Amino acid sequence: MIERTITYYLEMLDKSEFKPKEGFKEKIEIKPISNDIFQQWMLFVGVGLPWRWYSRMGWSPDEWNNYFENNDSRAFLAFHENQLIGYFELLFGVQNEVEITFFGLFPRHIGAGYGGYLLSHAIETAWNSGVSKVWLHTCTSDHKSALSNYIARGFKIVKETEAEEDIPDKEEYLKLVNSFMGKYIDQEKYFGK
Protein backbone atom coordinates (compact mmCIF):
# COMPACT_ATOMS: atom_id res chain seq x y z
CA MET A 1 0.00 0.00 0.00
CA ILE A 2 1.53 3.31 -1.08
CA GLU A 3 1.42 6.09 1.52
CA ARG A 4 2.80 9.62 1.43
CA THR A 5 5.06 10.13 4.47
CA ILE A 6 6.92 13.13 5.85
CA THR A 7 10.12 12.22 7.72
CA TYR A 8 11.61 14.66 10.23
CA TYR A 9 15.31 14.50 11.13
CA LEU A 10 16.12 15.96 14.54
CA GLU A 11 19.37 16.49 16.39
CA MET A 12 20.87 17.77 19.60
CA LEU A 13 24.45 19.06 19.37
CA ASP A 14 25.17 19.80 23.02
CA LYS A 15 24.03 18.23 26.28
CA SER A 16 23.04 21.70 27.50
CA GLU A 17 20.13 21.57 24.98
CA PHE A 18 18.65 18.53 26.76
CA LYS A 19 15.41 19.28 28.63
CA PRO A 20 14.61 16.12 30.62
CA LYS A 21 11.11 15.45 31.82
CA GLU A 22 11.16 16.12 35.53
CA GLY A 23 11.16 12.99 37.67
CA PHE A 24 12.16 10.61 34.86
CA LYS A 25 14.71 8.76 37.00
CA GLU A 26 12.11 8.03 39.67
CA LYS A 27 9.32 7.00 37.28
CA ILE A 28 11.13 4.55 35.02
CA GLU A 29 13.95 2.08 35.55
CA ILE A 30 16.21 1.28 32.59
CA LYS A 31 18.09 -2.00 32.08
CA PRO A 32 20.48 -2.77 29.23
CA ILE A 33 19.93 -6.05 27.39
CA SER A 34 22.04 -8.27 25.17
CA ASN A 35 21.64 -8.39 21.42
CA ASP A 36 19.59 -11.58 21.43
CA ILE A 37 17.89 -11.86 18.05
CA PHE A 38 14.54 -13.17 19.23
CA GLN A 39 14.27 -10.70 22.10
CA GLN A 40 15.16 -7.77 19.84
CA TRP A 41 12.65 -8.91 17.23
CA MET A 42 9.88 -9.25 19.84
CA LEU A 43 10.58 -5.73 21.11
CA PHE A 44 10.62 -4.33 17.58
CA VAL A 45 7.30 -5.97 16.71
CA GLY A 46 5.66 -5.39 20.10
CA VAL A 47 6.40 -1.66 20.15
CA GLY A 48 6.48 -0.92 16.42
CA LEU A 49 3.52 -2.81 15.00
CA PRO A 50 0.93 -0.09 15.75
CA TRP A 51 3.15 2.43 13.92
CA ARG A 52 3.82 0.08 11.04
CA TRP A 53 7.54 -0.28 11.64
CA TYR A 54 8.54 -2.71 8.96
CA SER A 55 12.24 -2.12 8.24
CA ARG A 56 13.34 -5.19 10.25
CA MET A 57 10.19 -7.28 10.08
CA GLY A 58 11.46 -9.47 7.27
CA TRP A 59 15.03 -9.87 8.53
CA SER A 60 16.24 -13.42 8.85
CA PRO A 61 18.23 -14.51 11.91
CA ASP A 62 21.38 -14.19 9.78
CA GLU A 63 20.51 -10.58 8.91
CA TRP A 64 19.95 -9.78 12.59
CA ASN A 65 23.28 -11.38 13.51
CA ASN A 66 25.02 -9.49 10.73
CA TYR A 67 23.56 -6.21 11.97
CA PHE A 68 24.74 -6.80 15.54
CA GLU A 69 28.18 -7.99 14.44
CA ASN A 70 28.77 -4.92 12.26
CA ASN A 71 27.17 -2.17 14.36
CA ASP A 72 27.58 -0.87 17.89
CA SER A 73 23.90 -1.13 18.73
CA ARG A 74 22.63 -1.31 22.31
CA ALA A 75 19.08 -1.78 23.53
CA PHE A 76 17.54 -0.86 26.87
CA LEU A 77 14.33 -2.04 28.49
CA ALA A 78 12.07 0.37 30.39
CA PHE A 79 10.21 -0.69 33.53
CA HIS A 80 7.61 1.08 35.64
CA GLU A 81 7.00 -0.65 38.98
CA ASN A 82 8.66 -3.83 37.62
CA GLN A 83 6.39 -3.93 34.59
CA LEU A 84 8.00 -3.80 31.13
CA ILE A 85 6.56 -0.77 29.38
CA GLY A 86 8.86 -0.15 26.39
CA TYR A 87 12.39 0.07 25.07
CA PHE A 88 14.89 2.13 23.13
CA GLU A 89 17.84 1.28 20.93
CA LEU A 90 20.95 3.41 20.46
CA LEU A 91 23.29 3.11 17.50
CA PHE A 92 26.77 4.44 18.19
CA GLY A 93 28.39 5.89 15.09
CA VAL A 94 31.97 6.31 14.01
CA GLN A 95 31.68 10.12 14.02
CA ASN A 96 31.21 10.43 17.79
CA GLU A 97 27.43 10.49 17.51
CA VAL A 98 24.49 8.40 18.69
CA GLU A 99 21.28 7.75 16.82
CA ILE A 100 18.18 6.82 18.78
CA THR A 101 17.19 4.23 16.20
CA PHE A 102 14.09 2.84 17.89
CA PHE A 103 12.10 4.18 20.81
CA GLY A 104 8.65 3.45 22.07
CA LEU A 105 6.13 2.05 24.48
CA PHE A 106 4.05 -1.08 24.29
CA PRO A 107 0.50 -0.15 23.18
CA ARG A 108 -1.18 -0.64 26.56
CA HIS A 109 1.18 1.93 28.14
CA ILE A 110 0.66 4.67 25.56
CA GLY A 111 -1.19 7.68 26.93
CA ALA A 112 0.00 7.22 30.53
CA GLY A 113 2.67 9.94 30.25
CA TYR A 114 5.67 7.62 30.05
CA GLY A 115 6.93 8.83 26.66
CA GLY A 116 8.76 11.88 28.01
CA TYR A 117 10.34 9.85 30.82
CA LEU A 118 11.52 7.15 28.43
CA LEU A 119 12.90 9.65 25.94
CA SER A 120 14.72 11.46 28.75
CA HIS A 121 16.43 8.19 29.67
CA ALA A 122 17.38 7.52 26.05
CA ILE A 123 18.89 10.98 25.63
CA GLU A 124 20.74 10.87 28.94
CA THR A 125 22.14 7.41 28.15
CA ALA A 126 23.34 8.68 24.78
CA TRP A 127 24.99 11.81 26.19
CA ASN A 128 26.62 9.86 29.03
CA SER A 129 28.59 7.88 26.45
CA GLY A 130 30.66 10.99 25.67
CA VAL A 131 29.36 11.79 22.18
CA SER A 132 29.08 15.17 20.47
CA LYS A 133 25.72 14.63 18.77
CA VAL A 134 22.46 12.78 19.45
CA TRP A 135 19.96 12.45 16.64
CA LEU A 136 16.88 10.59 15.47
CA HIS A 137 14.17 10.67 12.91
CA THR A 138 10.42 10.30 13.10
CA CYS A 139 7.63 10.43 10.56
CA THR A 140 3.95 11.13 10.10
CA SER A 141 3.18 7.41 10.65
CA ASP A 142 4.42 7.62 14.26
CA HIS A 143 2.29 8.55 17.28
CA LYS A 144 0.77 12.02 16.99
CA SER A 145 2.74 13.18 20.06
CA ALA A 146 6.13 11.81 18.95
CA LEU A 147 7.42 14.95 17.24
CA SER A 148 6.27 17.28 20.03
CA ASN A 149 7.91 14.99 22.64
CA TYR A 150 11.24 15.15 20.78
CA ILE A 151 11.07 18.93 20.51
CA ALA A 152 10.06 19.29 24.18
CA ARG A 153 13.19 17.34 25.20
CA GLY A 154 15.43 19.74 23.25
CA PHE A 155 15.75 18.28 19.75
CA LYS A 156 15.64 20.60 16.76
CA ILE A 157 14.35 19.68 13.31
CA VAL A 158 17.23 19.94 10.81
CA LYS A 159 15.62 18.37 7.74
CA GLU A 160 12.28 17.21 6.37
CA THR A 161 11.69 14.86 3.47
CA GLU A 162 8.49 13.74 1.82
CA ALA A 163 8.19 10.50 -0.09
CA GLU A 164 5.83 7.77 -1.09
CA GLU A 165 6.49 4.60 0.89
CA ASP A 166 5.28 1.10 0.20
CA ILE A 167 3.87 0.21 3.62
CA PRO A 168 2.88 -3.45 4.14
CA ASP A 169 -0.82 -4.03 4.74
CA LYS A 170 -2.13 -6.33 7.49
CA GLU A 171 -1.73 -9.53 5.46
CA GLU A 172 1.83 -8.61 4.44
CA TYR A 173 2.74 -7.95 8.09
CA LEU A 174 1.41 -11.34 9.09
CA LYS A 175 3.44 -12.98 6.33
CA LEU A 176 6.58 -11.20 7.60
CA VAL A 177 5.89 -12.33 11.17
CA ASN A 178 5.30 -15.91 10.08
CA SER A 179 8.37 -15.83 7.86
CA PHE A 180 10.60 -14.80 10.78
CA MET A 181 9.06 -17.36 13.11
CA GLY A 182 9.53 -20.04 10.48
CA LYS A 183 13.22 -19.14 10.10
CA TYR A 184 13.87 -18.78 13.81
CA ILE A 185 12.04 -21.77 15.20
CA ASP A 186 12.57 -25.35 14.10
CA GLN A 187 8.87 -25.93 13.60
CA GLU A 188 9.20 -29.67 13.12
CA LYS A 189 10.92 -29.91 16.50
CA TYR A 190 8.06 -28.12 18.25
CA PHE A 191 5.03 -29.01 16.19
CA GLY A 192 5.98 -32.23 14.39
CA LYS A 193 5.61 -32.80 10.66
KOLZAPA-212445 format. One line per 2 residues: number of its first residue (from 1); their letters; for each residue x, y, z of N, C-alpha, C, O, CB. Coordinates in steps of 0.1 Angstrom, whole numbers. Each point is the difference from the previous one (the first is absolute). Glycine has a CB too. Layout:
NUM	A	X Y Z X Y Z X Y Z X Y Z X Y Z | ...
//
This chain:
1	MI	9 -12 0 -9 12 0 9 12 0 9 2 9 -28 -14 3 | 17 21 -22 8 12 -1 -5 11 9 -12 3 0 18 -9 -24
3	ER	2 12 32 -4 11 9 10 11 0 12 -2 0 -23 -15 15 | 6 29 -16 9 12 0 4 3 15 -8 1 9 -3 9 -30
5	TI	24 -9 23 6 1 14 9 12 0 9 2 -9 -12 -27 13 | 2 33 7 10 10 2 9 -5 12 -4 -4 10 -12 23 -17
7	TY	29 -19 4 10 -4 10 7 13 5 5 8 -7 -2 -31 -4 | -2 23 25 7 12 6 13 -6 6 0 -10 8 -22 22 -3
9	YL	33 -5 -7 13 -3 5 3 10 11 -1 12 -3 9 -22 -19 | -5 6 34 2 9 11 14 -3 7 5 -12 -1 -30 13 5
11	EM	31 9 1 13 -2 7 1 9 12 -7 10 2 17 -17 -24 | 0 3 30 4 8 12 15 0 0 6 -11 0 -27 5 13
13	LD	27 18 -14 14 1 -1 8 2 13 12 0 0 -16 8 -23 | -3 -6 33 7 3 13 -9 -5 11 -13 2 0 25 18 -9
15	KS	-7 -26 20 -8 -5 11 -7 11 7 -11 -2 6 27 -16 -3 | -12 31 -4 -7 11 6 -13 2 -6 -9 7 6 31 4 -1
17	EF	-25 -16 -17 -13 2 -7 -10 -10 5 -12 2 -2 24 6 -18 | -8 -18 27 -8 -11 6 -10 6 10 5 6 10 13 -23 -15
19	KP	-31 15 4 -10 4 9 -7 -13 5 -11 -3 -5 8 26 -6 | 8 -29 21 -6 -13 5 -14 3 6 -2 10 6 25 -20 -2
21	KE	-31 0 -5 -13 1 7 3 -3 15 6 -10 4 -19 2 -25 | 8 18 29 3 -1 14 -5 -13 6 -12 -4 -2 10 29 3
23	GF	10 -31 8 -3 -12 7 2 -13 -8 -5 -11 4 -12 25 8 | 23 -13 -24 2 -12 -8 7 -11 6 -3 -12 -2 2 27 -17
25	KE	11 -12 28 8 -10 6 -8 -8 11 3 -12 2 18 26 -7 | -31 -7 11 -8 -7 10 -11 -8 -6 -5 -10 5 10 29 10
27	KI	-10 -15 -27 -12 -6 -6 3 -13 -8 -8 -9 0 -1 32 -1 | 21 -23 -5 3 -12 -9 14 -5 3 10 8 2 -25 1 -20
29	EI	17 -22 19 12 -6 2 5 -6 -14 -8 -5 -7 3 -1 31 | 18 8 -27 5 -4 -13 10 -11 2 9 1 9 -12 22 -19
31	KP	2 -34 2 10 -11 1 5 -3 -14 -8 -2 -9 -4 -8 29 | 25 9 -22 6 -4 -13 -3 -15 -2 0 -7 9 18 26 -8
33	IS	-19 -22 -14 -2 -15 -3 11 -4 -11 6 9 -6 -31 -7 12 | 26 -15 -7 9 -5 -10 -6 1 -14 -12 2 -1 23 -17 18
35	ND	-3 13 -27 -6 0 -14 -4 -14 -4 4 -6 -10 11 25 4 | -25 -24 14 -6 -13 -4 -10 3 -11 -9 8 1 12 -17 23
37	IF	-2 1 -35 -8 2 -11 -15 0 3 -7 9 -4 25 -19 -10 | -22 -1 20 -15 -2 2 -5 11 9 -11 5 -2 14 -29 -1
39	QQ	4 27 14 -4 11 9 -1 13 -7 -10 8 2 20 -20 17 | 0 16 -27 0 12 -8 -12 1 -9 -7 10 -2 32 -9 4
41	WM	-28 -13 -9 -10 0 -10 -14 2 7 -9 7 -5 23 -22 -9 | -16 8 26 -12 2 7 -3 14 5 -11 5 0 14 -29 8
43	LF	8 31 -4 -1 14 4 -4 8 -12 -9 9 1 26 -12 17 | -10 1 -29 -3 8 -12 -14 -2 -5 -7 10 -3 31 -13 -3
45	VG	-29 -9 6 -14 -3 -4 -10 5 11 -10 7 -4 18 -27 -9 | -5 17 25 -9 4 11 -3 15 1 -11 5 3 19 -25 9
47	VG	3 28 -13 -1 14 0 -4 6 -13 -8 10 -1 25 -10 20 | -11 -5 -30 -1 7 -13 -12 -4 -8 -3 8 -9 26 -7 10
49	LP	-30 -12 2 -11 -4 -9 -11 10 -2 -5 2 -11 10 -25 18 | -9 30 4 -11 10 -2 4 12 -9 -8 7 -5 0 -13 28
51	WR	22 8 -24 4 11 -8 6 -4 -13 7 7 -8 -2 5 29 | -7 -25 -24 3 -6 -13 15 0 -2 5 3 -11 -27 3 2
53	WY	30 -8 19 14 -2 -2 2 -13 -8 -5 -10 4 11 22 18 | 1 -11 -32 1 -12 -8 15 -2 -5 2 -11 -6 -26 14 -1
55	SR	33 6 10 13 -1 -6 7 -13 4 8 -5 -8 -7 30 9 | -3 -31 11 6 -12 4 -9 -12 1 4 -11 4 12 25 9
57	MG	-28 -12 -17 -10 -11 2 4 -12 -8 -2 -11 5 -16 28 -2 | 23 -15 -15 4 -12 -8 14 -5 1 4 -9 -7 -21 18 -8
59	WS	24 -3 25 14 -5 1 1 -14 5 -8 -5 8 15 28 -3 | 2 -30 -11 2 -14 4 9 0 13 6 11 3 -8 -20 -27
61	PD	4 -2 31 9 0 11 15 4 -4 7 6 7 -22 -24 3 | 18 13 -22 14 4 -5 1 15 -2 11 6 3 -9 -28 -14
63	EW	-12 29 6 0 14 -2 1 7 14 7 10 1 -20 -12 -23 | 6 -3 32 0 6 13 15 -1 5 6 9 5 -31 -15 0
65	NN	30 -6 -6 14 -3 5 10 9 -7 9 6 6 -15 -29 -1 | 4 25 -18 9 8 -8 -1 15 5 11 6 1 -13 -22 -21
67	YF	-10 20 23 -1 14 5 7 2 13 7 10 2 -29 -9 -14 | 20 -10 21 6 1 13 16 -2 0 7 6 8 -28 -14 2
69	EN	25 0 -19 15 -2 -2 7 12 -6 12 3 3 -16 -27 -5 | -4 32 -6 7 11 -7 -4 14 4 3 10 -6 -3 -25 -13
71	ND	-8 15 30 -4 13 6 1 0 15 -2 -10 6 -14 13 -26 | 19 9 25 0 1 15 -14 5 4 -3 12 3 28 -6 -2
73	SR	-34 -16 0 -14 3 3 -3 -6 14 4 -11 3 -11 10 -27 | 1 9 32 -4 -4 14 -14 3 3 -5 11 -3 29 -7 10
75	AF	-31 -14 -1 -14 2 3 -2 0 15 8 -5 8 -15 -6 -29 | -4 18 26 -3 2 14 -15 -1 2 -8 5 -7 28 10 9
77	LA	-23 -23 8 -14 -2 4 -4 10 10 8 5 8 -6 -30 -12 | -15 29 4 -5 10 9 -11 -7 9 -9 -7 -5 14 26 -12
79	FH	-4 -17 30 -9 -6 9 -6 11 9 7 10 4 6 -31 -4 | -26 20 3 -7 8 9 -6 -10 11 -8 -8 -4 3 27 -13
81	EN	10 -18 29 -5 -9 11 1 -14 -4 -9 -8 1 -7 26 7 | 28 -22 -14 4 -13 -4 -8 -6 -12 0 -12 -3 6 8 27
83	QL	-14 13 -30 -7 -4 -12 7 5 -13 2 12 0 -24 -13 14 | 25 -7 -23 6 4 -13 -10 9 -7 -11 -4 -4 25 -17 3
85	IG	-9 33 -2 -9 9 -7 5 4 -14 -8 5 -8 1 4 30 | 20 -10 -25 5 4 -13 15 -3 -1 6 -6 8 -25 23 -10
87	YF	25 -11 -8 14 -1 -2 5 11 -9 -8 7 -7 6 -32 10 | 15 26 -4 7 8 -10 13 -6 -4 6 -8 7 -17 29 3
89	EL	15 -18 -22 12 -5 -6 9 12 -4 -5 9 -6 -6 -31 -2 | 24 21 11 9 10 -3 11 -6 -10 4 -11 2 -7 23 20
91	LF	6 -5 -32 10 -4 -10 11 10 1 -1 12 -3 -16 -23 -13 | 29 6 20 12 8 2 7 1 -13 4 -10 -6 -2 4 30
93	GV	1 18 -29 6 2 -13 15 2 1 5 3 11 -27 6 -19 | 28 -9 -3 15 2 -1 3 15 1 12 3 3 -10 -24 -17
95	QN	-11 30 13 3 14 0 -4 6 14 -4 12 0 1 -11 -25 | 5 -9 35 -3 5 14 -14 5 2 -3 10 6 27 -4 -5
97	EV	-34 -14 -7 -14 4 1 -8 -13 4 5 -11 -2 -2 30 -15 | -15 -16 22 -9 -11 3 -13 3 -7 -6 11 1 17 -16 21
99	EI	-17 -5 -28 -13 0 -6 -10 -7 9 3 -12 4 6 14 -28 | -20 4 28 -10 -8 7 -8 -6 -12 -9 6 -6 8 10 27
101	TF	4 -29 -23 -5 -7 -12 -15 -4 2 -8 1 -9 31 -9 3 | -26 3 18 -13 -5 3 -3 4 14 8 0 9 -7 -19 -25
103	FG	-14 23 18 -4 6 13 -15 -2 1 -7 4 -9 27 13 10 | -25 -22 10 -15 0 1 -5 -9 11 8 -6 7 -8 9 -31
105	LF	-13 -2 26 -7 -6 11 -8 -12 -6 -5 1 -11 5 21 25 | -3 -32 -6 -10 -10 -4 -13 7 0 -3 8 8 17 -27 1
107	PR	-23 15 -18 -13 6 -2 -8 3 12 -6 11 2 6 -21 -23 | 0 1 31 -9 2 12 6 10 9 -7 4 9 0 -27 -11
109	HI	19 28 0 6 10 8 0 14 -6 5 10 6 9 -28 4 | -19 19 -22 0 13 -7 -12 8 6 -11 -5 2 21 -5 -24
111	GA	-7 23 24 -10 9 5 1 1 15 -8 8 6 -6 -14 -24 | 23 -1 25 2 1 14 11 10 4 3 2 12 -11 -26 -10
113	GY	14 31 -12 10 10 3 14 -5 1 9 8 5 -27 4 7 | 20 -24 -16 14 -6 2 9 4 -12 12 -1 2 -22 -18 10
115	GG	5 24 -23 8 3 -11 12 10 3 11 -2 -5 -31 -2 -9 | 16 15 21 11 10 3 10 -6 10 12 4 -1 -29 14 -3
117	YL	13 -26 13 9 -6 9 10 -10 -7 12 1 2 -29 1 16 | 11 -10 -27 8 -9 -8 10 7 -9 12 -4 -1 -31 -13 2
119	LS	14 27 -8 9 8 -9 11 6 8 11 1 -4 -30 3 -12 | 16 1 28 10 7 9 11 -10 3 12 3 0 -29 12 9
121	HA	13 -28 -6 10 -10 3 9 -3 -13 12 -1 1 -28 -9 16 | 9 9 -28 8 -3 -13 10 11 -2 11 -3 -4 -31 -9 -5
123	IE	16 25 10 9 11 -3 11 0 10 12 2 -3 -31 11 -6 | 16 -14 22 10 0 10 10 -12 -2 13 2 2 -29 9 14
125	TA	11 -23 -19 9 -11 -2 10 3 -12 12 -3 0 -30 -13 9 | 12 22 -19 8 4 -12 11 10 4 12 -2 -4 -32 -3 -11
127	WN	16 16 21 10 10 4 11 -5 10 11 4 -1 -29 13 -3 | 14 -26 12 9 -5 10 11 -9 -6 10 -4 7 -28 5 10
129	SG	17 -4 -30 10 -8 -7 11 9 -5 9 -5 -6 -26 -12 0 | 16 30 8 11 9 -4 -1 4 -15 11 3 -6 3 -13 24
131	VS	-25 10 -24 -1 4 -14 -2 15 -2 -2 7 10 -8 -30 -15 | 11 27 -7 -2 15 -3 -13 3 -8 -3 11 -3 27 -9 2
133	KV	-32 -13 -1 -13 2 -7 -9 -11 3 4 -12 0 7 25 -19 | -24 -10 21 -10 -10 1 -11 3 -10 -4 12 -1 9 -16 26
135	WL	-9 -5 -32 -10 3 -11 -10 -12 -1 2 -11 5 14 26 -17 | -27 -12 5 -10 -10 -3 -9 5 -12 2 11 -5 -2 -19 29
137	HT	-8 -1 -28 -10 5 -10 -14 -6 4 -1 -11 6 19 13 -24 | -28 4 14 -14 -4 2 -8 3 -13 5 7 -8 -3 -3 34
139	CT	-14 -9 -26 -8 3 -12 -14 2 3 -5 -2 11 21 -11 -25 | -24 16 4 -14 2 2 -8 -13 3 -12 1 4 14 19 -19
141	SD	4 -31 14 -6 -13 4 1 -3 14 -7 -8 6 12 0 -28 | 4 15 29 2 -2 15 -11 6 8 -9 7 -6 34 -7 2
143	HK	-25 -2 17 -10 5 9 -1 16 -2 10 6 -2 -6 -25 19 | -16 24 -16 -2 14 -2 8 9 9 2 12 -3 -25 -18 -5
145	SA	27 1 20 7 8 10 16 -2 -2 7 6 8 -27 -8 8 | 24 -7 -25 14 -3 -1 9 13 -2 9 3 7 -15 -26 -15
147	LS	2 30 -3 8 12 -4 0 10 12 11 6 2 -16 -10 -27 | -6 7 31 0 10 10 8 -5 13 6 9 7 -29 -1 -16
149	NY	23 -21 11 8 -5 11 15 2 -3 7 5 9 -25 -22 -4 | 22 14 -17 14 3 -3 4 14 1 11 4 5 -12 -23 -21
151	IA	-7 28 11 3 14 1 0 5 15 8 8 4 -19 -5 -27 | 1 -8 31 0 4 14 12 -4 7 4 6 10 -29 -8 -11
153	RG	32 -9 -3 12 -5 7 12 8 -5 11 -3 5 -21 -20 -2 | 9 31 -13 11 8 -5 5 -2 -14 9 7 -4 -3 -7 28
155	FK	-12 -10 -31 4 -2 -13 -4 11 -10 -11 6 3 10 -31 2 | 8 27 -15 -4 10 -10 -1 -7 -14 9 -9 -3 3 28 16
157	IV	-22 -16 -21 -1 -5 -13 10 6 -9 1 12 -1 -26 -16 4 | 33 -4 -10 10 4 -9 -3 -3 -15 6 6 -9 11 -9 28
159	KE	-26 -6 -21 -4 -3 -14 -13 -7 0 -4 -7 9 28 5 -15 | -32 4 -5 -12 -7 -2 0 -6 -14 5 7 -10 -18 9 26
161	TE	8 -28 -18 -1 -5 -13 -14 -6 -2 -7 -4 10 32 -2 -11 | -30 6 -11 -13 -6 -3 1 -10 -11 7 3 -10 -19 19 17
163	AE	7 -33 -5 1 -11 -10 -12 -9 1 -7 -1 10 32 2 -9 | -27 -9 -12 -10 -10 0 7 -13 5 11 -4 -6 -24 15 -13
165	ED	7 -18 29 6 -12 5 -10 -11 -3 -12 1 1 25 11 17 | -7 -24 -20 -8 -12 -2 -1 -7 14 9 -7 4 -2 4 -29
167	IP	-18 6 32 -2 -5 13 -8 -13 -1 -10 -1 -6 10 25 16 | 5 -35 -3 -7 -12 -1 -14 1 6 -2 7 10 24 -19 -8
169	DK	-32 5 -8 -13 0 6 -1 -12 11 10 -6 2 -20 16 -24 | -1 -12 28 -1 -9 11 4 -14 -4 8 -7 7 -27 20 2
171	EE	15 -18 -21 4 -13 -4 15 -1 -3 6 -11 3 -29 8 -13 | 29 13 5 14 0 -3 8 0 14 10 -7 1 -13 19 -23
173	YL	-2 -5 32 6 0 13 0 -15 6 10 -5 5 -17 29 -2 | -5 -30 -4 -1 -13 5 9 -10 -7 6 -9 6 -29 14 0
175	KL	25 -3 -19 9 -9 -8 15 2 5 7 -9 2 -23 10 -22 | 19 12 23 14 3 5 2 -6 14 11 -6 2 -11 27 -15
177	VN	-10 -20 21 1 -6 14 2 -15 -2 8 -6 7 -23 24 3 | 6 -25 -17 1 -14 -2 13 -4 -7 6 -11 4 -31 10 -6
179	SF	30 9 -7 13 -3 -6 11 0 10 8 -10 0 -16 20 -21 | 8 0 30 11 0 10 -1 -12 9 10 -7 3 -10 32 -4
181	MG	-12 -27 6 -2 -12 9 4 -13 -6 6 -8 6 -25 21 5 | 16 -14 -24 3 -12 -7 15 -2 -2 5 -11 0 -26 12 -12
183	KY	29 10 11 14 0 -1 7 -2 14 11 -6 1 -13 20 -22 | -4 -9 31 6 0 13 -3 -13 8 9 -5 7 -11 30 -7
185	ID	-10 -30 -2 -4 -12 8 0 -12 -9 -5 0 -11 -9 14 26 | 20 -25 -10 0 -13 -7 -14 -5 2 -3 -7 10 28 3 -7
187	QE	-34 7 -12 -14 -3 2 -3 -15 1 -9 -4 8 4 24 -20 | 13 -28 5 -2 -15 1 3 -5 14 -6 -9 6 12 7 -30
189	KY	4 9 30 4 -4 14 -11 3 10 -3 -8 9 27 12 -15 | -31 7 4 -10 4 10 -14 -5 -4 -8 -3 9 21 23 -4
191	FG	-16 -21 -18 -14 -3 -4 -1 -13 -8 -11 -4 -3 7 28 3 | 15 -31 -2 0 -12 -8 -2 3 -15 -1 11 -4 -8 -23 24
193	K	8 1 -28 -1 2 -14 -14 2 -4 -3 2 -12 22 -16 8
//
